[in-house]
Amino acid sequence: MILLDTHALLWYLMGSPLLPEEVRERIKNEPVVFVSSASVWEIGIKVRLGKMRVDGRAIESREKVEAIVRACEAEEFQFLSIGVEASLMAAFLGGNHRDPFDRMLAAQSLFPQKLTIVSADPVFDEMSSEIQRYWPGTSLFLSNSKKTIPGSRWKTKR
C-alpha cells in the first residue's frame, strides 16, 4: 500500500514526464493507493494563492481542484482523513522541516498503518527512520529554503 505525495499525485494524474516511468507503473499496479486529504487541502490553498502550476499548466479554480478529486475517485484511490492521532504525531516527528502538509503525510504513512510514501522529496527520510519512501534514481528536490522541480513550476516557499 502506498501514499502519494502531492507532487507525485499531480504528476501521475496530469501525465507529467517528470514522473519516472517506474513510479507510474508502481502506482498503476499497486492494489491500494492512498491520497491524503492534506494533499487536497494543499492544492486548494496553492490554487487560491495563484501558486499552482504543473508542467506549465495552471490549476486556477476550485472546479479544477474538484476535477483532481474526481480523477482520484476514477482511479479508485482511497482518501485518508486527517485524524487526531496523525495530527499529534505530525507535530512531534523529527527533523526541522516546517511544511505542515509534508509532516501530515509523513505521520499518515506511519499511522494507523504503515504505508510507503511515494515522493521525490528526501525530507521524509529526516523525519523518522520508520518512514518508507519510494522514489527510484536521483531526487529532484533540493534541501534548502525553497523546493523547485525543474521544468514544472511546482514551487513552495517554506
N, C-alpha and C positions, 0 to 999 in steps of 0.2 A: 504494500500500500504506500502511495506517495502523496505528498502535499506539494502543490505548485507554488513557488514564489511568484509574486505579481508579474515580474518581467517574463518569466517562463510561461505563465498563463497567456499573457498578451501575445507573445511571440508565436505560441502554438496556435491560438485562435486566428491570428492575422496572417499566418503562413510566412512569418519573417525568416529571411535567410540567416539571421543571427542565431536562430535556434539550431544547434547541431543536429544532424540527421539522426544520430544515435539517441539523442534526448527525445526527439519527435517520435521515434519508434517505441521507445520505452513508454511514453505517455499513451500512445495508441494501444499498446499491448498490455498495459497494466490493468488488472481486473478491477481495482478500486482506485480512483483518483479523487483526491480531496482538494477543494478550494476554500480558503478561509474567508469568512465574512469580512475580516480585516482587509483583505485584498480588494473586495468590492468597495469598502469604505475608502481605502487609499486611492483607488482610481477615481472615485467620485470627488474626493477633496481636490485632487490634482486637476481634474476637469474643471471644477468650479473656479480654481485659481488660474486657469489657462495654461497649465504646465504639463499637459499630457499629449505627447506626440510619439508615435511608434513608427519607425521606418519612414519618417517624413509625413506620415498621415496624422492629422489632428483627430483627437477624440474630444469633441467640444460641447456635448449636450447630455442631459440626463437620458434622453432616448438612446443615445449610443452606448451609454453605460448599461442601460436595461437590455440592449441587444447583446452585450457581452454576457450578461446573466443568462439570457435565453440560450446563447450559444453553449454555455456551460451545461445547462439543462439538456440540450440536444445531444451533447457529448456524454451525457449521463454521469457527469462529475457530481460528487457529493459535497454539499456545503457544510463547513464547520462553523458552528456558532461560537461566539466569544463568551466563555463561561468564567465564573468566579475563580475556580482553581487555576485555569490557564492565565488569567489576568494577574493573579498573585505571583505565579511562577515567572511570568514575563518580567515583572518588576525586579525580581531578585536573581535573574540569570547573570552569569559572569560577564566580563568584558566591559568596555567603556562605550559601546555602541548605543546611541541615544534614539535611534529611529524606532518609535513605538510599534510600527507595523511589522518591522523585522523581528522585534522582540516577541510580539504576539505569535508570529508564525513559528519562531523557534520554540516557544512554550507549547504551542499546539502540536508540534512534531514530537513532543515528549509525553503529553497528557491529553486525553485519557488513554491513548495507545501510542506505541512507538510508530512513527511514520518517517519515511525517508523524504527529506526536503529536496526538491529539485530546484537548484539555484546556482547561478554563476558566481554569486557573491560569497567570498570566503569569510565574511564577517560572522556567519553562523558557526564556523569552526571555533571561534574565540569565545562563544557564549557558554558552551558546555561540551565536554568530551563525549557526552552521551548522544549528541545530535549527529545523525547520519545524513550527510549531504551528498547528493549525486550531481556531478557535472563532469563529463569527460574532457580531457585536454586542459588548456590554459584558461584561467578565469578571465573574464572580460572586465571585471571590476578592479578598481584601484582602491587601496585602503588609504583614503585621505578625506578631506572635509567635504568633497563632492563626489558623487558617483556618476560616471558618464559611460554609456555604452557607445563605442564608436559607430557612427553612421545611423544611430537610432533616435537621437534627441531625447532619450529617456534620461532625464536628469532629476536629481533631487538635491536640495540643499539640506544639510544636516545642521 
